[in-house]
Amino acid sequence: METIVGRRLAQYKIEAVIGTGSVGVVYRVEDVNLRRPCALKLLHPAIVRQPEMQRRLQHSVKGVSRLSHPAIVPLYDYGRKNGRAYIASAFIPGISLRHLLDVLTDRQQTLQLDEILHLAAQIAEGLAYAHQRRLIHQDLHPGKLLIKRLDRPARPDEPSLQAMLTDFGLSVVPPGGLQTTPLGDMSRSLPYLAPEQCVGDTVDGRTDIYSLGVILYQMIAGQLPFPIKKPGDAIRYHMLEEPAPLRVLCPGLPPAVADIAAQAMAKTPDGRFQTAAQMAAALRQAAARLTAADVHLFAPQQTVISLTDHMTEMGQGKAAKPETPPVVNGRFRQSRPSPPAQTPVAQFRTSEVAAPILPGRSSPISAARLNAGTVKMPLPAPRVNRESSTARVSGYGRITIIQPGHTPHQLTLSRSRLIIGRRSASDVALSDLSVSRRHAELRRRDGRWQVRDLGSSGGTLVDGRKLTPQQPAPWLPGQSLQIGAYTLQWAGATPPTRLSAGGSQFSVFSNQFSVGGEQASGGAERVGCVGGAGQTAVSRFSLTVWPHRLPGAGICHVLVQNEGDLPDEYTVLLRDESGRLRITQPHGRIYLEPGESSTVRCLIRPRQRPFTGSVQQHPFIIEVRNREGVVMRDTAVLQNRPVLSVGQFFTLLFVLFLFLLALFAVLWLFWKY
């Protein structure tokens, strides 16, 4: 299935994938009518077709579109196009709480207690605002919460952080409880469900309060209150079991804070805070009573960090980390040039936000796989572990690993079984948090590759189709394999080695062998044959172009990789058949050894920019030719935007008309009087 990145859906131009969830895929888009960035969630057709989900969507969209609160992500639009339902919301430059908690857990760190309480209070206030308007979230978990940095605190006693709620009404929990058929993947929701949701009882605002209590417990303790993996576990733990007391896990925690979490997680709705506003007030009161020792010493001091400081460094670009070249078959590949670095400020359309590096961490918090309304952060380069064997590549083809906004990485396959995951011990390590520790397995069988999802949290998609966990599925050349925020493509196997005649003599030890199509048997005896066997070198190369759409004058990058067995020379030529572009051609030939790659940069400019009208599309051809005359081509498009749009042009004419009319009136009055 062809990707929809770069295409239009209604008035939205799709720019990149920023996340996948239980109900759909989230894209970063541009509203071409209003010239603003948005987050577009394209819902899975199977989910939207369910009557219960349709009812929830209609009720939620009408209600959320009227909400205006700092802790709620604004919803802009809901519609259907080409048989697909979509929801457009504001594009928020921030990080997902789920990814933040995962990283903190891996590093055995926690946030300052005052930041935890203020963030939880902001969430409670957003819930209170929605509950007053009869809107219940019903699926509150860290993946539905975003955190962004503010230029100045919303209140004098608060950190410069803002927590925001998203995805109201998109709960995949069936109204009849966990014993009935789910509306989608509930793996992320199960640890946060209220007891009444598990058994299908009536839900209200106190249901969201229970979920917020679980989130507060997790933020403080660094772990979930219950080890829930399946619906049966959720029913048993949420209905019957009590979590470990927070003051046992964190002896330095103030009793008032532990009491808030315990009351929010009461088994019966009557035992909880009756409104989210009450819980918000309790959280703010507890935060106001904190001492300096409470803030830093409720956990081991060396593990407590300030998210405010590091998100500030993130906005100032102080957390940049150089990209590490991947290791392939025990050798470092030649590092590929990356696109030019952008100004590391949270600019929606042209730059990317650098990820924060927390104390004691060697890698930044990566948040490429965010939910609706989040900005994409740089992804670490994939790594392939070294192998002790120095055997020659056996010809299983190559895979291209695509990271949005980065140079594609090409890896040669030399093993029949590969594990893909976030763990450093994986055969292909994709370090972003959107990838599970053991995400998927690639296995070579009967000359073809099969992919198997290993029970990952985000799932594995082949051409947009989500795989059933633990069930192998074929992966054919040309099909896209989506693993978290990465897209993998298999280019097919290497052609078999060809044999040519030679003048030397060779011997074969075998029971059976074939010479000239005739079978011969010889027990265990030595057979001598006159002739020769020699490997004929194969000339192969690949071409990668980015970006495929240039918004006006810009740089087009062309990456050439020598995938053959001998050194080769290449010529890069860009052709504009319309004659409307000025192209700065690369000079000279590119010499590459086997396995090496090189990137050339070409400046593309329009010869003439129209004064007004619509955007003009000028395609051009990128052509690479090797020494033997083999040619590979790709195409790209330059978008020639006018100086003034049609609307701006008519507005200018109208203003000019009013000016002339006013001038005529002044002259007439002057002449008359």
Secondary structure as the mmCIF struct_conf table of DSSP 4:
data_model
#
loop_
_struct_conf.conf_type_id
_struct_conf.id
_struct_conf.beg_label_comp_id
_struct_conf.beg_label_asym_id
_struct_conf.beg_label_seq_id
_struct_conf.end_label_comp_id
_struct_conf.end_label_asym_id
_struct_conf.end_label_seq_id
TURN_TY1_P TURN_TY1_P1 VAL A 5 GLY A 6
BEND BEND1 ARG A 7 ARG A 7
STRN STRN1 ARG A 8 LEU A 9
TURN_TY1_P TURN_TY1_P2 ALA A 10 GLN A 11
STRN STRN2 TYR A 12 THR A 20
BEND BEND2 SER A 22 VAL A 23
STRN STRN3 GLY A 24 ASP A 31
TURN_TY1_P TURN_TY1_P3 VAL A 32 ARG A 35
STRN STRN4 ARG A 36 LEU A 43
HELX_RH_AL_P HELX_RH_AL_P1 PRO A 45 VAL A 48
TURN_TY1_P TURN_TY1_P4 ARG A 49 ARG A 49
BEND BEND3 GLN A 50 GLN A 50
HELX_RH_AL_P HELX_RH_AL_P2 PRO A 51 VAL A 64
TURN_TY1_P TURN_TY1_P5 SER A 65 ARG A 66
TURN_TY1_P TURN_TY1_P6 PRO A 70 ALA A 71
STRN STRN5 ILE A 72 ILE A 72
HELX_LH_PP_P HELX_LH_PP_P1 VAL A 73 PRO A 74
STRN STRN6 LEU A 75 LYS A 81
TURN_TY1_P TURN_TY1_P7 ASN A 82 GLY A 83
STRN STRN7 ARG A 84 ALA A 90
STRN STRN8 ILE A 92 ILE A 92
STRN STRN9 GLY A 94 SER A 96
HELX_RH_AL_P HELX_RH_AL_P3 LEU A 97 ARG A 107
TURN_TY1_P TURN_TY1_P8 GLN A 108 GLN A 108
STRN STRN10 THR A 110 LEU A 111
HELX_RH_AL_P HELX_RH_AL_P4 LEU A 113 GLN A 132
TURN_TY1_P TURN_TY1_P9 ARG A 133 ARG A 134
BEND BEND4 GLN A 138 GLN A 138
HELX_RH_3T_P HELX_RH_3T_P1 PRO A 142 LYS A 144
STRN STRN11 LEU A 145 ARG A 149
BEND BEND5 ASP A 151 ARG A 152
BEND BEND6 ALA A 154 ARG A 155
TURN_TY1_P TURN_TY1_P10 PRO A 156 ASP A 157
BEND BEND7 GLU A 158 GLU A 158
BEND BEND8 SER A 160 SER A 160
STRN STRN12 LEU A 161 LEU A 165
TURN_TY1_P TURN_TY1_P11 PHE A 168 GLY A 169
BEND BEND9 VAL A 173 VAL A 173
TURN_TY1_P TURN_TY1_P12 PRO A 175 GLY A 176
TURN_TY1_P TURN_TY1_P13 LEU A 178 GLN A 179
BEND BEND10 THR A 180 THR A 180
BEND BEND11 LEU A 183 GLY A 184
TURN_TY1_P TURN_TY1_P14 SER A 187 SER A 189
HELX_RH_3T_P HELX_RH_3T_P2 LEU A 190 TYR A 192
HELX_RH_AL_P HELX_RH_AL_P5 PRO A 195 VAL A 199
TURN_TY1_P TURN_TY1_P15 GLY A 200 GLY A 200
HELX_RH_AL_P HELX_RH_AL_P6 GLY A 205 ALA A 221
BEND BEND12 GLY A 222 GLN A 223
BEND BEND13 PRO A 225 PHE A 226
BEND BEND14 LYS A 230 LYS A 230
HELX_RH_AL_P HELX_RH_AL_P7 PRO A 231 LEU A 240
HELX_LH_PP_P HELX_LH_PP_P2 PRO A 243 PRO A 245
HELX_RH_AL_P HELX_RH_AL_P8 LEU A 246 LEU A 249
TURN_TY1_P TURN_TY1_P16 PRO A 251 GLY A 252
BEND BEND15 LEU A 253 LEU A 253
HELX_RH_AL_P HELX_RH_AL_P9 PRO A 255 ALA A 264
TURN_TY1_P TURN_TY1_P17 MET A 265 MET A 265
BEND BEND16 LYS A 267 THR A 268
HELX_RH_3T_P HELX_RH_3T_P3 PRO A 269 GLY A 271
BEND BEND17 ARG A 272 ARG A 272
BEND BEND18 GLN A 274 THR A 275
HELX_RH_AL_P HELX_RH_AL_P10 ALA A 276 ALA A 288
TURN_TY1_P TURN_TY1_P18 ARG A 289 ARG A 289
HELX_RH_AL_P HELX_RH_AL_P11 ALA A 292 LEU A 297
BEND BEND19 PHE A 298 ALA A 299
HELX_RH_3T_P HELX_RH_3T_P4 GLN A 301 THR A 303
STRN STRN13 VAL A 304 ILE A 305
HELX_RH_AL_P HELX_RH_AL_P12 LEU A 307 GLY A 315
TURN_TY1_P TURN_TY1_P19 GLN A 316 ALA A 319
HELX_LH_PP_P HELX_LH_PP_P3 PRO A 322 PRO A 326
STRN STRN14 VAL A 327 VAL A 328
TURN_TY1_P TURN_TY1_P20 ASN A 329 GLY A 330
STRN STRN15 ARG A 331 PHE A 332
HELX_LH_PP_P HELX_LH_PP_P4 ARG A 333 THR A 343
BEND BEND20 PRO A 344 VAL A 345
TURN_TY1_P TURN_TY1_P21 PHE A 348 THR A 350
HELX_LH_PP_P HELX_LH_PP_P5 VAL A 353 PRO A 356
TURN_TY1_P TURN_TY1_P22 PRO A 359 GLY A 360
BEND BEND21 SER A 362 SER A 363
HELX_LH_PP_P HELX_LH_PP_P6 PRO A 364 SER A 366
BEND BEND22 ALA A 368 ARG A 369
TURN_TY1_P TURN_TY1_P23 ALA A 372 GLY A 373
STRN STRN16 THR A 374 THR A 374
HELX_LH_PP_P HELX_LH_PP_P7 PRO A 378 PRO A 382
STRN STRN17 ARG A 383 VAL A 384
BEND BEND23 SER A 388 SER A 388
HELX_LH_PP_P HELX_LH_PP_P8 ALA A 391 VAL A 393
STRN STRN18 ARG A 398 ILE A 402
TURN_TY1_P TURN_TY1_P24 PRO A 404 GLY A 405
BEND BEND24 HIS A 406 HIS A 406
STRN STRN19 HIS A 409 THR A 412
BEND BEND25 SER A 416 SER A 416
STRN STRN20 ARG A 417 GLY A 421
BEND BEND26 ARG A 422 ARG A 423
TURN_TY1_P TURN_TY1_P25 SER A 424 ALA A 425
BEND BEND27 SER A 426 ASP A 427
STRN STRN21 VAL A 428 ALA A 429
BEND BEND28 ASP A 432 ASP A 432
TURN_TY1_P TURN_TY1_P26 LEU A 433 SER A 434
BEND BEND29 VAL A 435 VAL A 435
TURN_TY1_P TURN_TY1_P27 ARG A 437 ARG A 438
STRN STRN22 ALA A 440 ARG A 445
TURN_TY1_P TURN_TY1_P28 ASP A 446 GLY A 447
STRN STRN23 ARG A 448 ASP A 453
BEND BEND30 GLY A 455 GLY A 455
BEND BEND31 SER A 457 GLY A 458
STRN STRN24 THR A 460 VAL A 462
TURN_TY1_P TURN_TY1_P29 ASP A 463 GLY A 464
STRN STRN25 ARG A 465 LYS A 466
HELX_LH_PP_P HELX_LH_PP_P9 LEU A 467 THR A 468
TURN_TY1_P TURN_TY1_P30 PRO A 469 GLN A 470
STRN STRN26 ALA A 473 TRP A 475
TURN_TY1_P TURN_TY1_P31 PRO A 477 GLY A 478
STRN STRN27 SER A 480 ILE A 483
TURN_TY1_P TURN_TY1_P32 GLY A 484 ALA A 485
STRN STRN28 TYR A 486 TRP A 490
HELX_LH_PP_P HELX_LH_PP_P10 ALA A 493 ARG A 498
STRN STRN29 LEU A 499 SER A 500
BEND BEND32 GLY A 503 SER A 504
STRN STRN30 GLN A 505 PHE A 509
BEND BEND33 ASN A 511 ASN A 511
STRN STRN31 GLN A 512 VAL A 515
TURN_TY1_P TURN_TY1_P33 GLY A 516 GLY A 517
STRN STRN32 GLU A 518 SER A 521
TURN_TY1_P TURN_TY1_P34 GLY A 523 ALA A 524
STRN STRN33 ARG A 526 VAL A 530
BEND BEND34 GLY A 531 GLY A 531
STRN STRN34 GLY A 534 GLN A 535
HELX_LH_PP_P HELX_LH_PP_P11 THR A 536 VAL A 538
STRN STRN35 PHE A 541 TRP A 546
BEND BEND35 HIS A 548 HIS A 548
STRN STRN36 ARG A 549 PRO A 551
BEND BEND36 GLY A 552 ALA A 553
STRN STRN37 GLY A 554 ASN A 562
BEND BEND37 GLY A 564 LEU A 566
STRN STRN38 ASP A 568 ARG A 575
TURN_TY1_P TURN_TY1_P35 GLU A 577 SER A 578
BEND BEND38 GLY A 579 GLY A 579
STRN STRN39 LEU A 581 ILE A 583
HELX_LH_PP_P HELX_LH_PP_P12 GLN A 585 HIS A 587
BEND BEND39 GLY A 588 GLY A 588
HELX_LH_PP_P HELX_LH_PP_P13 ARG A 589 ARG A 589
STRN STRN40 ILE A 590 LEU A 592
TURN_TY1_P TURN_TY1_P36 PRO A 594 GLY A 595
STRN STRN41 SER A 597 PRO A 606
BEND BEND40 ARG A 607 ARG A 607
BEND BEND41 PHE A 611 PHE A 611
STRN STRN42 THR A 612 THR A 612
BEND BEND42 GLY A 613 SER A 614
HELX_LH_PP_P HELX_LH_PP_P14 VAL A 615 VAL A 615
STRN STRN43 GLN A 616 ASN A 626
TURN_TY1_P TURN_TY1_P37 ARG A 627 GLU A 628
STRN STRN44 VAL A 631 ASN A 640
BEND BEND43 VAL A 643 VAL A 643
STRN STRN45 LEU A 644 LEU A 644
HELX_RH_AL_P HELX_RH_AL_P13 VAL A 646 LYS A 672
#
